[in-house]
């Protein structure tokens, strides 16, 4: 029997599709990576009985990166990244072992059906999967077709079964357009980012951003925000005057009239008009009109409109809204949420999704009435040729979804019902008055039929006071005539919804990437999100954009990126050559980069006005080992030490606190040590600023602290304080924290495992002896007699933290409250697992893991 491998984009999606196709008659088990499950069932394929295996990936299998030395900022000129630097595809998440997992599941399979998301990114992932699986599949015979692509828009029985019945092929051109975008963004973004980050962080101490990034889409996005800021700053209010008249309809009712001239900007002229009208006692009706008007129902919902509404009305940021929508999609509640289309195909079953809502407690009456009276065909919108508009596929309640997801689902459902409802109809009445020589107007609206506003009440026609019945020539007494002084007001800062509109209008990003670009400028500290989800640029964001305008406006204007997006779309359509587009675009940006580097002084002049130089920033903390003067600790991101005498800057670990470490010095370079800590519940370790930036030994990497230093005799090093291999990660070593007493801690120097031990001991030392069972270093612990937990009132004990039964009750394992990413364990790290003092070469301690006898430590993971 032949085997068909089927691959979806997410584990939850694979389970849902397999459940539909197998009618629930399937067996499931976890794959070798422990994240993706494999669902198996029997069926027919191409007219023959087969065994189906349904599994998934977790987004992109591969990612694009530079090779070797080109990832090291200090060793490569950023200009080389445009053409000379070779790139490679490597696993997007090495911990998942996705390539190996796919090869294990694909080995011996005869066919593959790709159930990846039906957009350009999905097509690209299709070919990443094929690159891994095709080499291990059974060979084909006689040119038999073995690769199939399923195209679907929702996780419903009907759509999934229909997709299985009309399998196609993956689109190589769309996949190439994604490859081109990835390479352009990598090369252009990295070159500009590396240059300006190194240049400005080497000069200024209070930029408060760890990365001064540039992105072909990110930077124009920031440009829109700064452009609005500049308009606000340059705005000069103007005073204007308006006439306001009030007429009495009867004893208890009056009408405010709007001046037909609207406003004038000259006070004397406004006073003249007031003088001409204020003596008039009556307002004469010049004309009346009553017109029936319609407020159109909305177009079908696409991604950009959903993100706009989520931000402006639901208070959800674009990225959060997109993640919520994707979760609703994978759970089968809505159709695919990434679409540019606002037009339903003629053959789309509109009544099916509507019937799903017929018993919903919030809108059942409206839905049943539509189904009984007949739905209204949705308005004709834009057909982008991708997916149908976002549609609710099954009914749900707030209890099922949770409050956040429910709010988005409720909006999507109400919007869909509105698209098949009737327009709102209302009667607009207008009365034109004459008071002296001047004309005034009064308008009122009366709803005839609420139509779609019944389901979208926030769109309803505002209730207005009905106008009196009158005809030409009638008069009403004027009760008040006055002149009001007002001022023009500046525009407000852009909302996320307005920014999304601008990005769509100018072709910056795609429906899928727009949320990412907005999130990036927030994460980089270029803008802050204020009340009403308005985006206010920071000093750094403003100076960067003004600098780009000063040097090369095209770096920040949307025009050049919009042109690139058009070229990428031509690649996707098979109308442009991938290599030619890539080469031409990189050549353009390479020239711009060289001009930018040559002209950087123009941006630097703006930086000098807003930010302080390194020498004038920070507070004295520790002494430099070269000049023995105090270096200043700069706390703003990225935190670092700066010696103004030597003009040297030393980077420090981030996301923690730094303080002087007992005025102790490094034996190698005479720099004073500092202590990094993630807090009382986390981990801490000393480090030498110079060694951390210039590793003294071959097996050390930049950024390491004393707890990873392999110096054979230094009292702060791994060699002297290391105990044994971490019980969780493969490459970490548990190291005693000598600063943690009386609440002593042993922490992994790679991952965030922390063991709290020997509370109230007044001294803990790492012994020269090792455990006979696991070869870990022994700990010598001294307690005060009054607080000793040791049996028989003993105050001293030496033993193994893993194996000694006396110590087992005195150890509690936790995860650190926070930890810098450099400490996470993983394959490919240095393989030291303990300590060495005369017993083993430095950095090559015991590789034996403690077994069952580690008790208190091991119990944490059971």
N, C-alpha and C positions, 0 to 999 in steps of 0.2 A: 504494500500500500504506500502510495506517495504521500509526502508531507508538504503542507503549505504553511510557511511562516508569515504571520501578519504582525505589523509593527505600527503602534500608535504613538502619539507625541507625549502622552502622560500616562502614568499607571492607572489613574482613575478612569481615564478615557478608554484604555484597553479593556478594563473590566466591564464597563458599560456596553461596549461594542460586542465583546465576546458573549455577554449575557443575552443580548438581543439575537445574535446569529445562531447561538446554540440552543436558544429557547430555555436557557437556564440549566441545560443538561451538560455541565462541564466540570472538569477537575482543575484545581489550581494549586500552585506551589510557588514559593519564593525562588527567584533566580540567584545566581552565585554572588551578585553584588548586594543582595539583601534589601534592595530598594524596589526593583521591578519584579512583578509577579508574572508567571507564565500560566495561561489558561488553555487547556487542551480539550478538544471534543472531536467527534467524527462527523463527517458530512460528505457532500459531493462537490466537486470542482471540475470544471471543463468536462462534465459528463462522466466522471469517474469517482469512485469512493476514495476519500483522502482523510488524512489526519491533520486537523488544524492546530497550530500553535500560535496563540495570540499573546504578544508581549508589548513592551513599550520602551521608549527612551525617556529622558527627562529634559526635553528641550534640545538644544544643539549638542551633537555628539562631539564635534570638533570646534576649536577656536583658532584664529589666526594670530601668530606672534612672530617676533623676530628671533633669529637664531643666535645662540651663544652670546658672544661679547656685545652684540647690538642691543641687548637688554640692559647693559650697564651704562648708566648715564655718564659716568666720569671718563669712560674709555672711548667714546664714540662721538664724533662731530654730528650734531643733529641733522646737518645737511645731507649726510650719507644715507639717511633713512628714506629719502625720496626714491633712490634707484639702486644704490650699491648694496644696501642691507638685504640679505636674503630672508625670506619668510618661510614659515613652516606651519602646517596644520597639526595641532596637538590636542589631546583630549581636553574638552572644556572643563570637566571635573574628574581629575585623576582618581579620586577616592572611589568613584562609582565603577571604575574598570569597565566602562560601557562598551568599548571595542571588544574586549575579551568576552564579555557577557553575550554580545550579539553573535560573535563567532561560535561560541559554545551552542547557542540556541539555533543558529543557522546551519551548523554542520550537518550535512546529509539531507537537507531540505531540497525539494525539487522546484518549488515556486515561492515567490515572495509577493505579498500584497501590502502596499504602503498606505497606512491610514493616518498620515501626518496631516496637520492643519492645512487647509486649502488656501494658502497665500504664498507669497514669494519665499518667506522664511521657511515655510513647510516644504516647499519644493527643494530648497537647499538642503534641508535635513534629510530628505529622501535620498539624495545622492551621497550624503555622509553615511547613511545606513548601508546603502548598496556597496560603497567602498569597503566596508567592514565585512559584509556578509557574502557577496558574490564569490570571492575566492574560495570559500569553504563549502559552497553549495554543490550539489551533484552536477556533473557536466550535462549540458544540453545535447539533444540529438536532433540532427536535421533542421537546425535553425528554429527549434520550438521556442515560443515566447514564454519566458519565465518570470518577467518583472511586470507587475500590474500596479496601477494607482487608483485608489478609491477617492471619489470626490463627493463631499457631503457638506451640509450646512447646519445640521442639528443632530442631536443624539436622540432620535425617535425611531421607533420600529420601522415606520414607513421610509424615512430618509436613509437609514443604514441599510435596509434590505434593498432599496432601489440602487444605492451606490454599489453594493456587491453585485447586482445584476448587470451593471453597465461599467465595468472596470476599464480604465484607460491606461495611459502611460505618464510617467513623471515628465515635467517640462524642464528640459535642460537649460533653455534660455533664461527662464525665470531664476533658476539656481545660479547661473552665471552672473546675473545682475546683482544678486546678493553678495557673491564673491567679490565683485568689483567694488561695491559699497564698503564692504569690510576692509578691503585693502586700502582704499582711499582714506577712510576714516582713521585707520591705524597709522599709515605713513604720514599723512598731513597733521593729524592731531598730535601724534607723538613728537614730531619735529618741532612744531611751534611750542607745545607744552614744555618740553624739556628745556628749550632755549630760554623762554621767558621765566620759567620757574627758577632756574639756576641764576639767571641774571638778576632778577628782582629780590629773591630771597637772600642772595649774597650781599645785598645793599641795604635792605630795609627790614626793621625788626618787628613792626606792628601791622603786617599785612593781614594777619589772622586767617590765613588759608594755607593748608598744607600743600596745595597744588594750584599753580596759576595756569589753569588748563585752557586750551583752545580746541574748538571743534567746528568743523565746517557747517554743522547745523546748530550747535549749541551757541556759537558766537552771534549769528544773526538773531537768534531767539532773545539773547540778552540785549542786542541792539534795539529791538522793539521797546523793551522796558525802559532803557536809558533815553530813547527818543521821546517817550512820553514824559519822563522826568525833566528833560530839558525844556519841553514846552511849558511845564508847570513853573519851572524856575524863571523862564523868560517872560512869563505872562504878566501883563500890566493891566490891572482892572480899569475899566472905563465906566464912568457914571452915565446913566441914561434916565429918562423920565417917561412915565406912562400916565395916561388919563384913565381913571376908573369911574364908571357911572353906575348908579343903583336906581332902579325904578320899582315903584310899588305896583304889585298885581292886585292885591286887595289889602285889607287891614292887617292881616297877619303874615303876609307873604311878599317877598321882594326878589328881584332878579339882579345879579351882577352882570354887567355888559362888558364885553371885550372891545377895546379900541381897534378899529380897522387899520390904523397906521402902526399898530403894535407898540413902537417906542421911537423916541427921538433922542439924539445925543447933545442937543443944545437946550439949555435950561430956558433961555429967553423965548425960543420958539415954542417950547412946551407951555410956558406961561401964557403966551399969546393964544394958543389953542384953548387953554383953560378959561381965559377971559372971554373968549368967543362963545363958550358953552355954559359957563356957570350961572349965568342969569336966566337961562332957559328953564321954564317950569315944567315942560312936557317933552316926552320922547315920542316921536311919531313913527309908526310902523311903515317901513318902506316896502318890504317884501316878506313873504313867508314861503317856506318850502318844506315838504315832507317826502323823504326818499327812503325806500326800502333798500338796505344794504346787507352785505354778507361778510362775515369774518371767516376766512377759509380755514378748514381743518388742516392740521399739520401734514407735511410730507412724511413719508415713511422714515423710520429712524435709522441713521447711520452712526458710525463710531464717533465722528467729530461732534455731531449734535448731542450725542449721549454724554460725552466728556464735558461739553459746554454746560449742559443742564446740571450735571453732577456737581460741578464746581460752583455755579452761580446759585442754584436752588437747594442742593442737598448738602453743600459744605464739604464735599469730598474732593480731594486733590486728584488730578488726572491719572496719576500712576496708581493710586489706591482704587479709583473707580474702575480702571482697566483690569486690575487684578481681581476685583470683586466680580466683574462681568465674566471674566474667564472661568472663575470658580462656578458661577451660575451655569455657564455653558457646559462645563465638564460634568456637572451634576444633572444635566438634561433639562434645566428649567427654561433656558432661552436658546435661540439659535446662535450661530457663530458671531461673536461680537466685533470682529474686525472686518468692516466692509465700508466702501465708499458709496455704495448704491443707495438711492432713496426711491427706487421704483420697483414695485412687485411685478414679476413676469406674469404674462396673461394666464398661464396655466398654474399659477400658485394657488394652493388650496387655502383660501382665507378663512373659510368657515370652520375648518378643522381646529386651528388654534383658538378660534373664538368659542367653539363649543366647550373647550377645556375650561373656560372661565364661567360657564353658565350657572354654576352652583356656588361661586365664590361669594362670601358674605358681604363684600364691599361693593361689588358691581354686577351682581347676578341680574337685577331687574333691568339694567341698561342693556346687558348682553342678550337676555331673553327677548327683549323688545326688538333689538336689531335683527335677531335670527327670525323672528316672527314676521316683521314688516319687510325684511330684505335689507342686506347691507349695501352701503354706498361704495362704489368702486374707488379705491384710493387715488389720490391725485397723481398725475404723471410726473415723476421726478427724473433724476439722473441715473442712467444705467451704466455703471463702470465696468460691467462684465465680470465682477468677482463673485460676491455672495449676495443673497437676498438681504433686504433690510433686517435689522435686529427685531426678532419676534419672540413673544413668550410661547413656549412649547407645551408647558403643562402648568396646572394651577398650583399655588403654594401659599402658605400662610407665614406670618412673622415668626410663629413658634418653630416652624421648620427651618427657616433660613437665618434667624438672628436679626437684630435690628439694622445693622449696616447693610447687609445683603438685601434685606426686605425692602428698604427704602429705594434702592436702585431697581429691584425687580418690580416694585409697585409702579415706579415711573415708566419703565419699559412697557408694562402691561397697559397702563392707562393711555400711553401714547399710541400703542397699537389699536386699542379699541377706538380711539379718537380718529385714526386714519380711515376707518371703515364707517364712521358716523357721518352725519350730515353737517353741513356748514351751519354756523350760528347766524341767525337772521334777526335783524333789528331795524327799527324805524328811527331815522335821524331827522329831527325837526330843527329848522333854523329860522330865526326871526331877525331881520335886519331893521335897525332903528336909525333915525336921524335926530340928533340933538343940535340945534342950530345948524352950522355948516358941516359938522363932523358926523361920521357914521360909526355905528357900533353894532355888534352882533352878539346873539345868545344862541347856544346850541344845546340840544338835549337828545338823549337816546333812550328808546324803549325796546326791550327785548320782545321779539315776536315768537321765535323758536330758539331755545338754547343750543340745540344740536350737540356738537362735540364738547362744548364747554360744560355739559352736564357731567362728563367723566373727567374733564380737566378744568375744575372750577377756577383755578388761578388764571385761566385765560379768558374768563367770562367778561362780558361788556360791563364796565363799572356802572353801578346804579346812579342815575342822575335824576334830579327833580324834573318832573314833566312840565313842559312849557304850556302857558295858557293858550286857549284857542282864540285866534284873532285874525284880522285881515288887513290888507293895505289901507292906510288912512286912520286906523285906530290910534289912540294916544294913551300914554300911561304917565302918571305924574313922576317927575324926577325927584327922588328923595335925597340924593347925594351926588356931588360931582367933585372929585379931588384929583390932585396931581401927586403921584408917588415917585420918590427918588430911589433908584436901585443901582446895583453895580454888576457888571459882567463877572462871572466866576471862572477860575481856571479849570481845565479838565482834571479829573481825578487820576490816580495811578491805575495802570492797566489791571483789570481782573484776569484771572486765569482764563475765564471764558473768552474775554476779548483777545487775549494773546493767542489762544487756540484758533480763533477766527482769522487773525492776521497771518499765522503760520500756514493755515490752509490756503488762504488767498494767494500767498506768495510762493507756495510750493516748498516750504521748509519742512522736511521730514515727511513721514507717512502717517496714516491713521494709527499704526502700531507704535511708531517711534516718537510721536509728538509728546506723549506723557513722559518719556525718558529724558528728552531734551529739557523740558520744564523742570523736572526733578533735579537734573544735573546742575542747573544754574542756582538752584536753592542749596544743594549740597556743597557747592564750591564757595558758598558765602558771597555770591555775586548779587543775589536779591534776597529779601526776607518776605515771608508771607504775612500780611497784616490782616486785620479784621475785614470781613467781606471777601476774603481770599484775593486781596489786592497785592500786587508785586512791587515792592519798593526797592530800587537798586541801592546797594551799599556803596561806600566810597570806592572800594576796590573795583566793583563792577562798572561804576561811572568812569573812573580813570582809564580802565582798560579800553572801553568803547571809544572814549574820546581820543585815546592814543592810536587806536586802529584808524579812526577817521583822519587823524593828523598824518599818519604814515601812508596808509593805503585803504581808502574807504571801502573797496570791494571785499576786504576781509570781513567786514561787519554788515554790509548791505546784503539783502536777500537775493540780489540778481544773479550772482555767480553760482550760488548753491542751487537756485531754482533751475538754472541751465544744466547743471550737472545731473539733477534729478530727472530732467527730461531725457538726457542721454542714457541714464540707467534704465529708464522705461523703454527706450528704443532697443536696448540689449534684451530686455525681457520679451519684447515683441519679435525678436529676431531680425530687427532692421538695422542694427549697429553692431560693429565688431568689438568684442570684449577687450581685446588687447589694445586696439586703437583708442578707444575711449579712455582706458586706464592710462595709457602712455601720454596722451594729450593732456588730460587733466592733471596728472602728476607734474608734467613739464611746466604747466601754467603756475601751479602752486609752488614749485621749486624756485621759479624766478621771483615770485612774490616773497618767498621766504628769504632769499638772499637780500632783496631790497629792504625787507623788514629788519633784518640783522644790521644792515649798514645804517639804517635810519632810527635805530632803537633809542638814540639820544632824545628824539622828539617825544617819545612816550615817557622817558625817564624824567624829563622836565616837569611833566604833569605829576609823576609819582613823588617827586621831591616836595611838591606843595602839600600833598595830602598825608605823607607817611614820614616816619622818623628814621634816620640812618641807624644801622646796627649799633654803632658806638654810643648813640644817645638813648638806646633802648635797654630795658631790663635792669636788674639789680645785681650787685656783686654777690657771688656765691662761692666759687672754688678757685684755687690757684692754678695757673698755667704751669706746666712742667718745663716750659722753655724759658720764659722770662720771670716766672715766679710772682707775677702780678695777678690780681684778682680778675677772673673772667666773669662776664655778666650773663645771668640766666634770663633768657628771653622766653616768657611764658606763652605768648601768642603763638598760634599754630603757624608752622611746625615748631615746637619747643626746641631750643638749642642753646649752646653756650658760645659766647663770642669773646675772644681776646682782642681788644682794640689795639694793644701794643704790637702784637704779632700779626694782626689783621687775619686771624684764623677763626673759622666757625666750625663747631662740632655738633652734629645732630645727636639728639637724644631719643630714647623710646617715647612714644606718644601715649596719650590716653591714661595718664597717671600723674603722680606728683613726684617732684625731684627735690631732694635736700642734701646738704653736705653730710658725708659719712665719717663722722668722728675725726675729721681732719687727717685721716689716714692717706697714704700715698701709694701709688703703683710702683712696685720694685723695678719695673722696666723703663719707665719714662718720667717718673717723679711727679706726675699729675695727681692732684687730689681726687680721691674717689667721691662719687656721688651715689645716693641711694634712690632707686626708682621703686615706687610702690603703687599698687592699684587699690589700696585701701586696707582697712583693718581685717576685712573678710577675705581679701585677696592675697596676692603674692608680692614679694618684694625681693630685690637683690641689688648689690653694689655693682658699679661699673666704672671703668676708667674711660673718660671722654676720648682720650687719644686712641687707646686700644680698640674701643668700640667703632671708631671711624677708620682706623688703620690696623687691621688684625695682625698681631705679631707672629702668629703661627699658621702654617699652611692649612690645618684642619679647622681653622676658625673663619667665620664669615662676618662681613660688616654688620654692625648692629648688635653683636653679642655682648652679654654682660659677663661679670666675673663668674657667674654660675655655669658658664659654658667655656671658660678659659682653661686651656690645658697646661698652663704653667705648672711645672712639677713641684715647686716648693712654696709658692705664694699662699698665704694663709686664707685668702678669699676665693681661691680658684676651685674649679670642679674637682681637681685632683685631691684637694684637701677636705672638701665638704660634701663630695658626692657619696651617695649611700648604695644605690642599686637601680636597676632598670625600672622605669615607670610601669605601674600595673595596668595602665590603659593604652598608652601609645607605644609604638614599636621602637622609636628612636630616642625617647626622652630618658633623663636620669633624674631620680629623686635627689634633691640637694637640700641640706640643712640650711635654714635661714637663721644665721647667727644673731640677727637683730630683733627677732620676734619674741624673745622672752619677756615676761614669764608665761605668755601664751605661745608656746613654741610651735613652729610650723616646719614641715618638710614639703617642698614644692617641686614639681616637675619643671625642668628647664626648657621644655618644648611645648607641652600642652598646658591646660589650666587646672590640672589636678593638684589639690592642696590637702595635706594630711595635718590636722591639728593634733598635737600630742603633748604629753608631759606638762599639763598646766600646773603652774606654781613651782615647777622646778627652777632652781636658781642658776643651774649651769647644765648645758648639754654640749657634749663634744663628740666628734667623730673619731672613733678609735682606729688605731693602726691594724687591728685584728679584723678578721672576716668570719662570717658565719660558715660553719662546716657543712651546712645543708644547702644554702643557696648562694654562698660566696659574697653576699652583700656585706658592706662595712658595718661593724657593730657601733652602737651608740652608748656612750657612758653618761649616765644621768645622775645628778646630785639634787636631793630634795632637802628642804629644811625639816628638821625632826617633827615640828608641830604640824606640818602639812603633808607629810610623806604618805603616799597611797601604797607604798611597798609593804609586803607582808613582814611580820615580825619587827615592825618599827625600824626597818632598815632605811637608811638615807641614801645609799648608793647602789646602783645596779648597772651592769653592762650587758647588753644583749642585742639580738637582731630584731629590728622593728617588724620584720615579716614573720619570724618563726618563734620568737620568745613568748611563751604563754603569759608571762608577767606583763609584757608590754602590750599584749593584744587588747586588754581592757582600757588602755590609756591612749588609744589612737582612734581618731575620727576622720574619715576621708570626706572631702567636699570638692566642689568645683569653685575655682576662684570667681569672685564677683565680676571681674573684668580682666581682660588680658590682651596685651598687644599681639597682633597677628603673627609676629615673628616667632612667637613661642608655641605655635600650634605644631603638633607632631605630624609626621607623614613620611612616606617613602622618599628616599634620596637625601635625607638629612645625615649629619655626621653620626656614626654608629657607636659613640662612647656611651656606656651604660652604667658607669660606676665611678670609683675613684682609684687612684694608683699612687702608692707610696712605697716604692721598692719591691712591690710584688708583681706588678705588670707595667708595661710601657705606658707613659702618660696618654690618656684618652682612649686606652684599650682595656678597660676593666671588664669584669665578669659579664658574659653574655647569657648566663643562665637566668631564666625567669624564676622567681619564687613560685612554688606550686601551691598545693592545698594549704600548706602551713602558714600562708600569709594572713589567714584568718580575717582580722578586723579590716584590713585593706581590701581583700578579695570579696568580702561579704557585701561590700557596697555595690558591686556590679551584678550580684546574683538576683 
